[in-house]
Amino acid sequence: MLAIFLKTLPFFGLIGLGWFAGRVRFFPPEATAWLTKFVFYFALSAMLFRFTATLPIEELFDPAFFLAYLLGSGVVWLLGFGAAKLRGQPLTMAAMEAHTAMTGNTGFLGVPMLVVLLGDQAVGPVLMVLAIDLIVFSSLITLIITAARHGRISLWPLLKGLGKNPMIVSMAAGLIWARLHLPMPGPLAEFVAILGAAATPGALFAIGASLADKNAEKLGPAVWLSFGKLVLHPAAIAIAAYFFGVEPYAAGVMIAAAALPVAGNVYILASHYGVAPQRVSAAILISTAISILTIPAVIAWVTR
């Protein structure tokens, strides 16, 4: 496990550097916002396009993998929702806590880190996890909140939001490219490789800088949500992967992805809708800090 910990240390070192720069205001919130926008719309999109455009379609979609991750994540979602309702939380608050308990930082942390730690073969499983989180569960929380507030389900804003998400657009473009078996011209391949290479350091630094403004309010719910994300989610995924007979390597990648801390875009959703932003913020801070130890432990276990 020490060897795995040492391999993950540079990734968390970049997060720590970003946190320090944001904490001392050398990197103010405005700079963090612009760096995040660059990574989100350009660097990470280039990386995702390059991965999907050069990946055989049959390696991306595996029904057993899809069902295992969907079921395991759904169980954790229901546990988070049920726990919130038992505490008397309203529907929107319960849904946001459920979403927080099972949505990992796959885009900004998982894609750069897991591919490096687990090998290039991890690309397909990681992209599948990212796609399910973005399309299924992000859609679910949006539908629940809008339905609770407006008394009806509106699909158009949801579809428009998905169409504006650069991670979804870049993966879809890459899949179309791969499906049509289009060649990748040398200059284009070099362009997306150079731009995509900025995703890893940029995303990790941006994660740390964004954590500098997070607070630790609402510790009770935040600790529970962090436990759900770092412990219950990978455990549920491991059980589901075994039940559905997912191929061992892909199952290991899926479990490692489930062990990632709470995603930063959950806070964006919570802040946008005004639903539990403080406890989501605290859960991101706590889960990211604890994951320095839990992620190496999970990766050491799955790589055995």
N, C-alpha and C positions, 0 to 999 in steps of 0.2 A: 504493500500500500504506500510505503514511503516513496517509491519510485513514481507511482501515479501522482501522488501529492506534489512532488517536485516538478512533474510535467505540467500540472494545472497551475502551479504557482505563478508563472509569467502572465497567464491570463488574468488572474486575480490581482497581480501586481499592476497591470494596466488599469484595472478598475480602481485600485487604491490610488494610483497616480491621478486619475481623473477626479476622484473624490477630494484629494488634497488640493488640487488646483481649484476646484469649485469652492472648497471650504474657506480657503484664504482669499477668495475672490480674484485670484489671478485669472481664472476662467469664469466670468460672471454668467448668470442664468441666460442672458441674451446670447452669449457665445455658445453655450450648451445647446440652446434651441437651434441655432444655425448649423452646428456640427451634426446634431441629430437629424436635421432635415437633409443634409448632404449624404449622410450614411443611408438614411431610409430611402431617399428617392434616387440616388445615383450608385454609390458604392455597393450596398447590399443588393440592390436590384441587378447590377451587373454580375455579381457573384452568383445569384440565383439563376439568372438567365444562362450563364455559362454552364452551370451544373446541369440544368434541365435540358439544354439544347444538345448536350453531348451524352445524355443518359438514355439508354434503351428504354422505351416505354414500359416493356414488360418488367423491368427492374424497379419501376416506380410504384405500380399498383399491385398489391397483393391482398386478395379478399380477406384472408385469415388475419393479416397484419391490421388491416383497416378495422375489422370487427373487434379485434382484441383491444386496440387502442380506444376505439369509440366506446366499447362497453366498460372497460376499466376506468376511463375518464368520466363516463356517465355515472358510475357508482360513486366516485368521489364527489362529483357535482351534487348528487342527491344527498350525500352525507353532509356536505357543507350547507345545502339548502335546508335540510331537516334540522340541523343544529341551530341555525339562525331562527327558524320558525319556533323551535322550542323555547328560545329566549324571548319570544314575542316580537321579533322583527317583522316589519311590513314586507310585502312581496318583493318590491324593488330592492330593498336592502338584503333580503335573503338571497335573491338571485345574484347580486353583486358579490356577496361573500362566497357563494358557490362557484362563481366564475373565477374568483381570486384563488380558491383552493386548488384549482386544477389547470390553470393557464400558466405555462412556463415560458421563460425568456428564450424561446427556441430561435427566433429570428436573429436577435442581436448577440446572444451568447452561445446558443446551441449550434447553429450552423458553423460559425468560425471554429469553436472549440472542439466539438465532437468529431468533426471530419479530420482534424489534426490528430486527436488522441486515438481515435478508433479506426482511422484509415479512410481512403477514398470510397470504399464500399459503403460507408455510412451515409453517403449523400442521399441515396434513394429513401431509406427509412426516415432520415431527419426531415426531408422535404415532405414526406407523407404526414408526419406528425404536425409540421407547420401548416400544411394545407387543411388538415382536420380542425386544428385550433382556430384558424382564421375563418374558414367557411362555415363550419358547423357550430362551434361553441360561441364565437363572436356574434354570429347571426342570432343564436338563441338568446343571449343576454340583451341584444338590441331589440328583438321582438318582444320580449317580456316587459322591458321598461316602457317602450312606446305603447304597448297594449294596455299596461296598467295606468298610464297617464292619460291616454286618449280614448280608451275604451274600445279600441279596434286595432286590428293588425294591418299595418301598411307595408307592403313589400317593395314599393318603388324606392323609398329612401334607403332601404337595406341594399337593394341591388345597385343603386347608385354609389353607395359607400363602398361596396365590394369592388366595383369597377374603378374606383379612384385609389384603391390600395395598391401601391407600386409593387409590393411583394407578390400579390396575386397576379397582377398584370405581367410582371417579369417571368413568373413561373409559367403562366399560360402561354406567353410568347415563346418561351423555351420549349414547351411541350409541342406546340404547333411546328416549330422548327425541326424538332426531333422526329415528329410523326411524318413530316414531308421528306425526311432524309436529306435535308438541304446541307450542302457542304459549308464549312465555316471558313471563309476567306482568311488568309493570314493576318492582314491588318485588323480585321474585326476581332479575330481571336486574341490578338495582342492587346487591342484596346480594352476589351472586357476583362482580360486578365489583369492589366495594370490597374484599371479602375476598381475591379473587384478586390484586389489586394489591399486596398485602403479600407475595406469593410471591417476586417478583424481589429486592427488597432483603433480605428475610428469608433466602432461600435462599443468596444470595451471601455475606452476613455469616456465616451458619452454616457455610458451606464454609470460610471463612478461619479462624473460631474453632476449628473442628475440626482444622485443619492445625497449630494451635499446639502440639498435643500429639503430633503425628507425629514420628517420628525417622527418621534416614537410615541405619539399619542395613541390612545385606545390600545394599550398593550395587551390586555386580556384577549380580545378577539384576534388581534394581529398574531399573537403567539400560536393560537389555535389554527389560524389560517396557514401560518408558516409550517406547522406540524403536518397539516393536511397536504401541503404542496411537496414538502421534502421527504415525508415518510409514507403517508397513506397513498399518495398518487403512484409513486414507483412500486409500492407493494401491490396495489390493485392491478397495475399494468402487468406485473410479473405473473400474478395468478391468472389473469386473462390470457396472456401469451401462452402459458402452459396449457390452459384449457383448450385454446384454439389450435394448438400445435404449431405455433409460429416457429420458423426456422431459427435456430439458436443465436446466430450472429445478429440477425435482424431484431430478435427479441431483446438482445442485450442493448442494442442501440436505442430501441424504444424505451426500455427501462431507464437508461441513462438520460434520455431526453425528458422523461417524466420527473426525474430527480432535479431538474433545473429550478432555480428560484422563481418567484412570481414575476411575471413580465411587466415591463414598464408601461406597455400600452394599456394595461388594465387601469392604471392610475389615470391615463388620458380619458378613458371611458368614464370612470367614476367622477372625474372632475367635470367632464362635459355634461353629464346628466345630473351632477350634484348629489350623487348617491355614495355615501361612505368614503369620501376621498381621504380622510385622515387615517382610517384603519387600513385602507388599501396601501397608502403611502408607508405606514409603519410595517405592514406585512412585507412589502418589497424590501425595505431596509433590513429587517430582521432575517428574512429568508436568504437574502444575498450574502449577509455576513456569515450565517451559519453554513451556507453551502460551500464555503471554503473548505470545510472538513467533510461534509456529507457527500459531495460530488466525487472526490477521490475515492471514498469508501465504496460508493455504488459502482464506479467504473472498475475498481479493483475486483469487486465481486463478479461483475458480468464478464470481465475478460478472463476469469478463471475457467 
